[in-house]
Amino acid sequence: MIDQSCKICVGAWPLKNHFLGDCGLTKAYVFEDQFFAGWTVLVLKEHVSELFELSKDGRGMLMEEVNYVAQTLAQVFDAKKMNYELLGNQVPHIHWHLIPRLKTDSDPLKPVWCVPHQPIQLPTDQLAERVHCLRSALSIDPTEPG
């Protein structure tokens, strides 16, 4: 199902050049703010806003994809801790924010939303490098589905 009022469904967010790959039920993207290096967004392909709207099997498959991407990010970025965020207040479409928290984290006890910082948008070459690195580590299909 597609909701024409949803910026995920209409392709306005996440940014296309941040696409990592197709994980099955979800698509993975590098988040536009890389102040927390490796911040990745895992977006459900189907327009669903609540976990309880998925079948039991669907929820299980979704959590396996979240787990796989988070574990890979933790290894690639040598994370001290992974943060998992599923909110949907601003974009009511299931999407997980997977955020590696590093040993060098400026405020490790606060959620990322509460850490004052200037957003870091990677230059094109660094973004391409990060996308390539994560695609390789994740071993997922980098072909954007139609």
VMD Tcl script that builds the backbone (N, CA, C; Angstrom):
set m [mol new atoms 438]
animate dup $m
set s [atomselect $m all]
$s set {name element resname resid chain x y z} {
  {N N MET 1 A 0.840 -1.179 0.000}
  {CA C MET 1 A 0.000 0.000 0.000}
  {C C MET 1 A 0.890 1.249 0.000}
  {N N ILE 2 A 0.476 2.274 -0.706}
  {CA C ILE 2 A 1.184 3.545 -0.759}
  {C C ILE 2 A 0.240 4.640 -0.288}
  {N N ASP 3 A 0.764 5.505 0.575}
  {CA C ASP 3 A 0.010 6.653 1.058}
  {C C ASP 3 A 0.621 7.888 0.382}
  {N N GLN 4 A -0.149 8.555 -0.476}
  {CA C GLN 4 A 0.356 9.693 -1.238}
  {C C GLN 4 A 0.728 10.900 -0.363}
  {N N SER 5 A 0.292 10.900 0.904}
  {CA C SER 5 A 0.660 11.991 1.809}
  {C C SER 5 A 1.932 11.669 2.605}
  {N N CYS 6 A 2.487 10.485 2.394}
  {CA C CYS 6 A 3.667 10.033 3.136}
  {C C CYS 6 A 4.932 10.325 2.339}
  {N N LYS 7 A 5.867 11.073 2.944}
  {CA C LYS 7 A 7.071 11.436 2.199}
  {C C LYS 7 A 7.984 10.249 1.920}
  {N N ILE 8 A 7.837 9.160 2.669}
  {CA C ILE 8 A 8.580 7.935 2.342}
  {C C ILE 8 A 7.941 7.273 1.122}
  {N N CYS 9 A 6.631 7.127 1.134}
  {CA C CYS 9 A 5.933 6.467 0.023}
  {C C CYS 9 A 6.132 7.179 -1.309}
  {N N VAL 10 A 6.173 8.515 -1.274}
  {CA C VAL 10 A 6.307 9.263 -2.531}
  {C C VAL 10 A 7.767 9.473 -2.931}
  {N N GLY 11 A 8.684 8.960 -2.130}
  {CA C GLY 11 A 10.100 9.011 -2.481}
  {C C GLY 11 A 10.814 10.310 -2.165}
  {N N ALA 12 A 10.221 11.154 -1.299}
  {CA C ALA 12 A 10.852 12.425 -0.943}
  {C C ALA 12 A 11.909 12.271 0.155}
  {N N TRP 13 A 11.845 11.190 0.905}
  {CA C TRP 13 A 12.794 10.895 1.984}
  {C C TRP 13 A 12.774 9.398 2.219}
  {N N PRO 14 A 13.882 8.790 2.538}
  {CA C PRO 14 A 15.254 9.272 2.575}
  {C C PRO 14 A 15.785 9.599 1.176}
  {N N LEU 15 A 16.926 10.262 1.163}
  {CA C LEU 15 A 17.510 10.697 -0.100}
  {C C LEU 15 A 17.999 9.507 -0.925}
  {N N LYS 16 A 17.691 9.546 -2.216}
  {CA C LYS 16 A 18.015 8.429 -3.115}
  {C C LYS 16 A 19.515 8.120 -3.153}
  {N N ASN 17 A 20.358 9.157 -3.112}
  {CA C ASN 17 A 21.796 8.901 -3.201}
  {C C ASN 17 A 22.380 8.361 -1.895}
  {N N HIS 18 A 21.528 8.163 -0.885}
  {CA C HIS 18 A 21.938 7.575 0.390}
  {C C HIS 18 A 21.530 6.101 0.475}
  {N N PHE 19 A 20.936 5.579 -0.599}
  {CA C PHE 19 A 20.431 4.204 -0.613}
  {C C PHE 19 A 21.571 3.202 -0.493}
  {N N LEU 20 A 21.429 2.275 0.449}
  {CA C LEU 20 A 22.413 1.209 0.639}
  {C C LEU 20 A 21.992 -0.071 -0.050}
  {N N GLY 21 A 20.731 -0.452 0.148}
  {CA C GLY 21 A 20.296 -1.694 -0.474}
  {C C GLY 21 A 18.963 -2.181 0.043}
  {N N ASP 22 A 18.522 -3.240 -0.603}
  {CA C ASP 22 A 17.254 -3.890 -0.308}
  {C C ASP 22 A 17.521 -5.032 0.660}
  {N N CYS 23 A 16.885 -4.970 1.820}
  {CA C CYS 23 A 17.096 -5.994 2.855}
  {C C CYS 23 A 15.996 -7.056 2.863}
  {N N GLY 24 A 14.960 -6.890 2.067}
  {CA C GLY 24 A 13.831 -7.821 2.059}
  {C C GLY 24 A 12.537 -7.060 2.280}
  {N N LEU 25 A 12.150 -6.915 3.550}
  {CA C LEU 25 A 10.960 -6.115 3.886}
  {C C LEU 25 A 11.284 -4.625 3.926}
  {N N THR 26 A 12.568 -4.322 4.044}
  {CA C THR 26 A 13.005 -2.939 4.231}
  {C C THR 26 A 14.064 -2.550 3.214}
  {N N LYS 27 A 14.303 -1.230 3.164}
  {CA C LYS 27 A 15.406 -0.670 2.395}
  {C C LYS 27 A 16.270 0.114 3.378}
  {N N ALA 28 A 17.584 0.036 3.205}
  {CA C ALA 28 A 18.520 0.712 4.102}
  {C C ALA 28 A 19.102 1.948 3.431}
  {N N TYR 29 A 19.257 3.007 4.227}
  {CA C TYR 29 A 19.809 4.277 3.757}
  {C C TYR 29 A 20.762 4.841 4.804}
  {N N VAL 30 A 21.821 5.504 4.350}
  {CA C VAL 30 A 22.652 6.302 5.240}
  {C C VAL 30 A 21.831 7.542 5.596}
  {N N PHE 31 A 21.710 7.828 6.884}
  {CA C PHE 31 A 20.968 9.018 7.325}
  {C C PHE 31 A 21.729 10.266 6.911}
  {N N GLU 32 A 20.997 11.329 6.579}
  {CA C GLU 32 A 21.652 12.531 6.046}
  {C C GLU 32 A 22.575 13.226 7.043}
  {N N ASP 33 A 22.308 13.117 8.339}
  {CA C ASP 33 A 23.182 13.717 9.354}
  {C C ASP 33 A 24.141 12.642 9.864}
  {N N GLN 34 A 25.405 12.784 9.553}
  {CA C GLN 34 A 26.404 11.799 9.961}
  {C C GLN 34 A 27.268 12.289 11.125}
  {N N PHE 35 A 26.730 13.198 11.958}
  {CA C PHE 35 A 27.429 13.573 13.183}
  {C C PHE 35 A 27.721 12.312 13.987}
  {N N PHE 36 A 26.745 11.411 14.047}
  {CA C PHE 36 A 26.946 10.085 14.625}
  {C C PHE 36 A 27.252 9.164 13.447}
  {N N ALA 37 A 28.548 8.924 13.243}
  {CA C ALA 37 A 29.006 8.182 12.065}
  {C C ALA 37 A 28.317 6.819 11.966}
  {N N GLY 38 A 27.792 6.553 10.787}
  {CA C GLY 38 A 27.141 5.270 10.531}
  {C C GLY 38 A 25.639 5.276 10.739}
  {N N TRP 39 A 25.082 6.376 11.207}
  {CA C TRP 39 A 23.627 6.460 11.431}
  {C C TRP 39 A 22.939 6.012 10.152}
  {N N THR 40 A 22.113 5.011 10.289}
  {CA C THR 40 A 21.436 4.389 9.156}
  {C C THR 40 A 19.942 4.316 9.438}
  {N N VAL 41 A 19.152 4.437 8.392}
  {CA C VAL 41 A 17.700 4.341 8.509}
  {C C VAL 41 A 17.245 3.120 7.720}
  {N N LEU 42 A 16.449 2.291 8.362}
  {CA C LEU 42 A 15.883 1.096 7.736}
  {C C LEU 42 A 14.387 1.354 7.569}
  {N N VAL 43 A 13.934 1.430 6.308}
  {CA C VAL 43 A 12.576 1.864 5.988}
  {C C VAL 43 A 11.751 0.681 5.475}
  {N N LEU 44 A 10.608 0.455 6.091}
  {CA C LEU 44 A 9.697 -0.590 5.629}
  {C C LEU 44 A 9.187 -0.220 4.238}
  {N N LYS 45 A 9.174 -1.167 3.318}
  {CA C LYS 45 A 8.723 -0.884 1.946}
  {C C LYS 45 A 7.227 -0.588 1.907}
  {N N GLU 46 A 6.472 -1.298 2.708}
  {CA C GLU 46 A 5.016 -1.138 2.744}
  {C C GLU 46 A 4.662 0.008 3.685}
  {N N HIS 47 A 3.615 0.775 3.347}
  {CA C HIS 47 A 3.192 1.857 4.239}
  {C C HIS 47 A 2.412 1.264 5.414}
  {N N VAL 48 A 3.094 1.204 6.549}
  {CA C VAL 48 A 2.510 0.747 7.810}
  {C C VAL 48 A 3.048 1.690 8.877}
  {N N SER 49 A 2.198 2.127 9.783}
  {CA C SER 49 A 2.671 3.073 10.788}
  {C C SER 49 A 2.858 2.466 12.175}
  {N N GLU 50 A 2.315 1.301 12.425}
  {CA C GLU 50 A 2.425 0.692 13.754}
  {C C GLU 50 A 2.898 -0.751 13.649}
  {N N LEU 51 A 3.763 -1.164 14.574}
  {CA C LEU 51 A 4.246 -2.553 14.579}
  {C C LEU 51 A 3.104 -3.561 14.679}
  {N N PHE 52 A 2.081 -3.227 15.459}
  {CA C PHE 52 A 0.981 -4.170 15.653}
  {C C PHE 52 A 0.142 -4.364 14.388}
  {N N GLU 53 A 0.359 -3.522 13.383}
  {CA C GLU 53 A -0.337 -3.688 12.111}
  {C C GLU 53 A 0.326 -4.749 11.225}
  {N N LEU 54 A 1.533 -5.158 11.582}
  {CA C LEU 54 A 2.218 -6.221 10.848}
  {C C LEU 54 A 1.805 -7.572 11.417}
  {N N SER 55 A 1.890 -8.595 10.602}
  {CA C SER 55 A 1.642 -9.947 11.103}
  {C C SER 55 A 2.770 -10.337 12.056}
  {N N LYS 56 A 2.552 -11.361 12.825}
  {CA C LYS 56 A 3.587 -11.857 13.740}
  {C C LYS 56 A 4.841 -12.217 12.953}
  {N N ASP 57 A 4.663 -12.910 11.831}
  {CA C ASP 57 A 5.811 -13.275 10.991}
  {C C ASP 57 A 6.490 -12.040 10.418}
  {N N GLY 58 A 5.696 -11.057 9.994}
  {CA C GLY 58 A 6.248 -9.817 9.462}
  {C C GLY 58 A 7.075 -9.075 10.497}
  {N N ARG 59 A 6.566 -9.014 11.734}
  {CA C ARG 59 A 7.320 -8.369 12.815}
  {C C ARG 59 A 8.627 -9.107 13.065}
  {N N GLY 60 A 8.561 -10.422 13.047}
  {CA C GLY 60 A 9.768 -11.224 13.258}
  {C C GLY 60 A 10.796 -10.995 12.163}
  {N N MET 61 A 10.336 -10.972 10.913}
  {CA C MET 61 A 11.247 -10.732 9.792}
  {C C MET 61 A 11.840 -9.329 9.868}
  {N N LEU 62 A 11.020 -8.347 10.235}
  {CA C LEU 62 A 11.499 -6.979 10.374}
  {C C LEU 62 A 12.592 -6.906 11.433}
  {N N MET 63 A 12.366 -7.530 12.568}
  {CA C MET 63 A 13.361 -7.482 13.639}
  {C C MET 63 A 14.654 -8.195 13.240}
  {N N GLU 64 A 14.563 -9.234 12.437}
  {CA C GLU 64 A 15.772 -9.893 11.943}
  {C C GLU 64 A 16.570 -8.946 11.048}
  {N N GLU 65 A 15.887 -8.169 10.219}
  {CA C GLU 65 A 16.575 -7.204 9.361}
  {C C GLU 65 A 17.199 -6.085 10.204}
  {N N VAL 66 A 16.459 -5.585 11.200}
  {CA C VAL 66 A 16.992 -4.564 12.109}
  {C C VAL 66 A 18.242 -5.112 12.797}
  {N N ASN 67 A 18.158 -6.328 13.293}
  {CA C ASN 67 A 19.274 -6.957 13.987}
  {C C ASN 67 A 20.489 -7.103 13.079}
  {N N TYR 68 A 20.281 -7.565 11.869}
  {CA C TYR 68 A 21.389 -7.777 10.940}
  {C C TYR 68 A 22.107 -6.472 10.607}
  {N N VAL 69 A 21.341 -5.442 10.285}
  {CA C VAL 69 A 21.943 -4.151 9.934}
  {C C VAL 69 A 22.638 -3.563 11.162}
  {N N ALA 70 A 22.012 -3.624 12.331}
  {CA C ALA 70 A 22.615 -3.079 13.552}
  {C C ALA 70 A 23.915 -3.802 13.894}
  {N N GLN 71 A 23.915 -5.113 13.791}
  {CA C GLN 71 A 25.123 -5.886 14.095}
  {C C GLN 71 A 26.251 -5.514 13.131}
  {N N THR 72 A 25.918 -5.348 11.868}
  {CA C THR 72 A 26.918 -4.969 10.872}
  {C C THR 72 A 27.463 -3.573 11.162}
  {N N LEU 73 A 26.577 -2.624 11.474}
  {CA C LEU 73 A 27.019 -1.263 11.803}
  {C C LEU 73 A 27.927 -1.276 13.037}
  {N N ALA 74 A 27.563 -2.053 14.049}
  {CA C ALA 74 A 28.368 -2.142 15.269}
  {C C ALA 74 A 29.779 -2.630 14.953}
  {N N GLN 75 A 29.878 -3.595 14.041}
  {CA C GLN 75 A 31.194 -4.122 13.668}
  {C C GLN 75 A 31.978 -3.119 12.834}
  {N N VAL 76 A 31.345 -2.528 11.839}
  {CA C VAL 76 A 32.037 -1.600 10.937}
  {C C VAL 76 A 32.546 -0.373 11.700}
  {N N PHE 77 A 31.741 0.152 12.620}
  {CA C PHE 77 A 32.092 1.387 13.315}
  {C C PHE 77 A 32.651 1.155 14.715}
  {N N ASP 78 A 32.858 -0.107 15.085}
  {CA C ASP 78 A 33.386 -0.453 16.400}
  {C C ASP 78 A 32.581 0.258 17.494}
  {N N ALA 79 A 31.260 0.099 17.410}
  {CA C ALA 79 A 30.356 0.789 18.332}
  {C C ALA 79 A 30.492 0.268 19.758}
  {N N LYS 80 A 30.458 1.195 20.692}
  {CA C LYS 80 A 30.410 0.840 22.108}
  {C C LYS 80 A 29.000 0.365 22.459}
  {N N LYS 81 A 28.001 0.971 21.788}
  {CA C LYS 81 A 26.583 0.660 22.010}
  {C C LYS 81 A 25.818 1.041 20.757}
  {N N MET 82 A 24.780 0.296 20.421}
  {CA C MET 82 A 23.881 0.648 19.328}
  {C C MET 82 A 22.612 1.251 19.919}
  {N N ASN 83 A 22.121 2.310 19.281}
  {CA C ASN 83 A 20.816 2.872 19.629}
  {C C ASN 83 A 19.829 2.493 18.538}
  {N N TYR 84 A 18.604 2.186 18.948}
  {CA C TYR 84 A 17.519 1.798 18.055}
  {C C TYR 84 A 16.353 2.733 18.323}
  {N N GLU 85 A 15.866 3.398 17.293}
  {CA C GLU 85 A 14.746 4.323 17.463}
  {C C GLU 85 A 13.667 4.013 16.430}
  {N N LEU 86 A 12.463 3.807 16.918}
  {CA C LEU 86 A 11.283 3.650 16.068}
  {C C LEU 86 A 10.229 4.572 16.659}
  {N N LEU 87 A 10.065 5.734 16.054}
  {CA C LEU 87 A 9.157 6.729 16.617}
  {C C LEU 87 A 7.930 6.922 15.723}
  {N N GLY 88 A 8.104 7.619 14.625}
  {CA C GLY 88 A 6.999 7.819 13.699}
  {C C GLY 88 A 6.120 9.011 13.977}
  {N N ASN 89 A 6.494 9.854 14.927}
  {CA C ASN 89 A 5.681 11.037 15.202}
  {C C ASN 89 A 5.701 12.011 14.031}
  {N N GLN 90 A 6.867 12.217 13.431}
  {CA C GLN 90 A 6.985 13.152 12.314}
  {C C GLN 90 A 6.692 12.483 10.979}
  {N N VAL 91 A 7.087 11.238 10.835}
  {CA C VAL 91 A 6.841 10.476 9.598}
  {C C VAL 91 A 6.185 9.160 10.010}
  {N N PRO 92 A 4.850 9.095 9.972}
  {CA C PRO 92 A 4.140 7.902 10.435}
  {C C PRO 92 A 4.200 6.739 9.429}
  {N N HIS 93 A 5.397 6.238 9.244}
  {CA C HIS 93 A 5.687 5.114 8.359}
  {C C HIS 93 A 6.834 4.386 9.059}
  {N N ILE 94 A 6.706 3.093 9.292}
  {CA C ILE 94 A 7.729 2.382 10.063}
  {C C ILE 94 A 9.094 2.562 9.425}
  {N N HIS 95 A 9.990 3.138 10.218}
  {CA C HIS 95 A 11.397 3.282 9.834}
  {C C HIS 95 A 12.223 3.310 11.112}
  {N N TRP 96 A 13.252 2.508 11.127}
  {CA C TRP 96 A 14.144 2.401 12.275}
  {C C TRP 96 A 15.368 3.266 12.066}
  {N N HIS 97 A 15.737 4.026 13.079}
  {CA C HIS 97 A 17.011 4.731 13.109}
  {C C HIS 97 A 17.971 3.835 13.881}
  {N N LEU 98 A 19.044 3.411 13.226}
  {CA C LEU 98 A 20.058 2.554 13.836}
  {C C LEU 98 A 21.337 3.387 13.948}
  {N N ILE 99 A 21.752 3.640 15.183}
  {CA C ILE 99 A 22.796 4.630 15.419}
  {C C ILE 99 A 23.935 4.030 16.239}
  {N N PRO 100 A 25.094 3.857 15.606}
  {CA C PRO 100 A 26.263 3.406 16.380}
  {C C PRO 100 A 26.716 4.527 17.329}
  {N N ARG 101 A 26.882 4.200 18.584}
  {CA C ARG 101 A 27.427 5.152 19.556}
  {C C ARG 101 A 28.866 4.720 19.824}
  {N N LEU 102 A 29.774 5.625 19.562}
  {CA C LEU 102 A 31.196 5.306 19.584}
  {C C LEU 102 A 31.855 5.657 20.915}
  {N N LYS 103 A 33.040 5.134 21.129}
  {CA C LYS 103 A 33.801 5.433 22.343}
  {C C LYS 103 A 34.102 6.927 22.444}
  {N N THR 104 A 34.162 7.607 21.314}
  {CA C THR 104 A 34.464 9.046 21.268}
  {C C THR 104 A 33.214 9.925 21.360}
  {N N ASP 105 A 32.065 9.312 21.602}
  {CA C ASP 105 A 30.781 10.023 21.669}
  {C C ASP 105 A 30.864 11.186 22.666}
  {N N SER 106 A 30.419 12.371 22.239}
  {CA C SER 106 A 30.514 13.567 23.081}
  {C C SER 106 A 29.562 13.550 24.276}
  {N N ASP 107 A 28.474 12.802 24.202}
  {CA C ASP 107 A 27.504 12.760 25.303}
  {C C ASP 107 A 26.790 11.403 25.276}
  {N N PRO 108 A 27.502 10.348 25.670}
  {CA C PRO 108 A 26.995 8.986 25.476}
  {C C PRO 108 A 25.747 8.616 26.277}
  {N N LEU 109 A 25.399 9.392 27.284}
  {CA C LEU 109 A 24.234 9.037 28.098}
  {C C LEU 109 A 22.933 9.634 27.575}
  {N N LYS 110 A 23.035 10.533 26.594}
  {CA C LYS 110 A 21.833 11.174 26.053}
  {C C LYS 110 A 21.413 10.514 24.749}
  {N N PRO 111 A 20.094 10.500 24.481}
  {CA C PRO 111 A 19.644 10.071 23.152}
  {C C PRO 111 A 20.182 11.053 22.105}
  {N N VAL 112 A 20.390 10.581 20.897}
  {CA C VAL 112 A 20.967 11.434 19.849}
  {C C VAL 112 A 20.153 12.700 19.625}
  {N N TRP 113 A 18.848 12.631 19.804}
  {CA C TRP 113 A 17.975 13.780 19.576}
  {C C TRP 113 A 18.272 14.903 20.572}
  {N N CYS 114 A 18.897 14.573 21.707}
  {CA C CYS 114 A 19.146 15.547 22.769}
  {C C CYS 114 A 20.597 16.013 22.830}
  {N N VAL 115 A 21.419 15.558 21.909}
  {CA C VAL 115 A 22.827 15.963 21.882}
  {C C VAL 115 A 22.955 17.158 20.941}
  {N N PRO 116 A 23.238 18.346 21.489}
  {CA C PRO 116 A 23.399 19.521 20.617}
  {C C PRO 116 A 24.586 19.310 19.670}
  {N N HIS 117 A 24.343 19.547 18.391}
  {CA C HIS 117 A 25.423 19.405 17.407}
  {C C HIS 117 A 25.026 20.064 16.098}
  {N N GLN 118 A 26.021 20.382 15.307}
  {CA C GLN 118 A 25.787 20.849 13.945}
  {C C GLN 118 A 25.688 19.612 13.065}
  {N N PRO 119 A 24.606 19.448 12.323}
  {CA C PRO 119 A 24.489 18.274 11.444}
  {C C PRO 119 A 25.666 18.194 10.463}
  {N N ILE 120 A 26.123 17.000 10.234}
  {CA C ILE 120 A 27.212 16.772 9.290}
  {C C ILE 120 A 26.647 16.065 8.062}
  {N N GLN 121 A 26.661 16.773 6.944}
  {CA C GLN 121 A 26.280 16.182 5.662}
  {C C GLN 121 A 27.576 15.879 4.929}
  {N N LEU 122 A 27.796 14.611 4.658}
  {CA C LEU 122 A 29.044 14.209 4.016}
  {C C LEU 122 A 29.153 14.789 2.609}
  {N N PRO 123 A 30.341 15.252 2.236}
  {CA C PRO 123 A 30.554 15.644 0.845}
  {C C PRO 123 A 30.317 14.444 -0.069}
  {N N THR 124 A 30.013 14.702 -1.317}
  {CA C THR 124 A 29.633 13.650 -2.265}
  {C C THR 124 A 30.608 12.480 -2.280}
  {N N ASP 125 A 31.909 12.765 -2.300}
  {CA C ASP 125 A 32.892 11.681 -2.366}
  {C C ASP 125 A 32.910 10.852 -1.084}
  {N N GLN 126 A 32.784 11.498 0.077}
  {CA C GLN 126 A 32.762 10.763 1.344}
  {C C GLN 126 A 31.467 9.963 1.504}
  {N N LEU 127 A 30.354 10.531 1.023}
  {CA C LEU 127 A 29.091 9.799 1.055}
  {C C LEU 127 A 29.199 8.547 0.183}
  {N N ALA 128 A 29.729 8.689 -1.013}
  {CA C ALA 128 A 29.889 7.537 -1.912}
  {C C ALA 128 A 30.770 6.470 -1.275}
  {N N GLU 129 A 31.819 6.903 -0.590}
  {CA C GLU 129 A 32.719 5.963 0.092}
  {C C GLU 129 A 31.990 5.234 1.223}
  {N N ARG 130 A 31.216 5.989 2.011}
  {CA C ARG 130 A 30.468 5.378 3.117}
  {C C ARG 130 A 29.434 4.396 2.586}
  {N N VAL 131 A 28.708 4.791 1.536}
  {CA C VAL 131 A 27.708 3.900 0.927}
  {C C VAL 131 A 28.386 2.627 0.428}
  {N N HIS 132 A 29.494 2.762 -0.272}
  {CA C HIS 132 A 30.212 1.588 -0.792}
  {C C HIS 132 A 30.667 0.678 0.352}
  {N N CYS 133 A 31.243 1.263 1.387}
  {CA C CYS 133 A 31.725 0.499 2.544}
  {C C CYS 133 A 30.589 -0.286 3.192}
  {N N LEU 134 A 29.463 0.377 3.422}
  {CA C LEU 134 A 28.344 -0.286 4.091}
  {C C LEU 134 A 27.670 -1.314 3.192}
  {N N ARG 135 A 27.563 -1.021 1.904}
  {CA C ARG 135 A 27.005 -2.024 0.983}
  {C C ARG 135 A 27.845 -3.293 1.014}
  {N N SER 136 A 29.142 -3.124 0.996}
  {CA C SER 136 A 30.048 -4.284 1.022}
  {C C SER 136 A 29.888 -5.062 2.317}
  {N N ALA 137 A 29.852 -4.348 3.443}
  {CA C ALA 137 A 29.741 -5.000 4.745}
  {C C ALA 137 A 28.399 -5.710 4.921}
  {N N LEU 138 A 27.331 -5.101 4.408}
  {CA C LEU 138 A 25.989 -5.661 4.564}
  {C C LEU 138 A 25.705 -6.801 3.595}
  {N N SER 139 A 26.416 -6.815 2.466}
  {CA C SER 139 A 26.172 -7.836 1.426}
  {C C SER 139 A 24.695 -7.892 1.044}
  {N N ILE 140 A 24.115 -6.717 0.775}
  {CA C ILE 140 A 22.709 -6.662 0.355}
  {C C ILE 140 A 22.632 -6.127 -1.075}
  {N N ASP 141 A 21.505 -6.365 -1.708}
  {CA C ASP 141 A 21.296 -5.962 -3.105}
  {C C ASP 141 A 21.227 -4.445 -3.201}
  {N N PRO 142 A 22.202 -3.819 -3.902}
  {CA C PRO 142 A 22.194 -2.360 -4.000}
  {C C PRO 142 A 21.274 -1.810 -5.086}
  {N N THR 143 A 20.454 -2.667 -5.712}
  {CA C THR 143 A 19.550 -2.237 -6.766}
  {C C THR 143 A 18.292 -1.669 -6.133}
  {N N GLU 144 A 18.006 -0.416 -6.436}
  {CA C GLU 144 A 16.807 0.238 -5.918}
  {C C GLU 144 A 15.588 -0.418 -6.544}
  {N N PRO 145 A 14.673 -1.000 -5.710}
  {CA C PRO 145 A 13.472 -1.610 -6.270}
  {C C PRO 145 A 12.547 -0.545 -6.864}
  {N N GLY 146 A 11.746 -0.937 -7.826}
  {CA C GLY 146 A 10.839 -0.003 -8.494}
  {C C GLY 146 A 9.727 0.488 -7.692}
}
mol reanalyze $m
mol bondsrecalc $m
mol representation Tube
mol addrep $m
